Amino acid sequence: MKVSYMIITLIIFAWPLYYLYEIQLGAISFLLLAIFFLVIAIKETKKFKEQKNRNRDESD
């Protein structure tokens, strides 16, 4: 995921997450942010593994 898309997504969801934090539901906003970054990390890991396998196949 491009950094610009990630920043735009965080900016769009900043107000609703802050609203949850203000009404004492900060754990929910933290959980949503954790899930967001987990999904990004999984996508980046898959991309890295595919690139590694592609480089290995090209060298053989």
PENOR-V171559 format. One record per pair of residues at least 12 apart in sequence whose C-alpha atoms are under 10 Angstrom apart, sorted by the first residue. I is the first residue (numbers start at 1). GAP is how many residues later the second one is. If there is no record, write none. Layout:
((I/GAP) (I/GAP))
This chain:
((1/38) (1/39) (1/40) (1/42) (1/43) (1/46) (2/38) (6/30) (6/31) (6/34) (9/27) (10/23) (10/26) (13/16) (13/20) (14/15) (16/13) (17/12) (17/13) (17/15) (17/16))
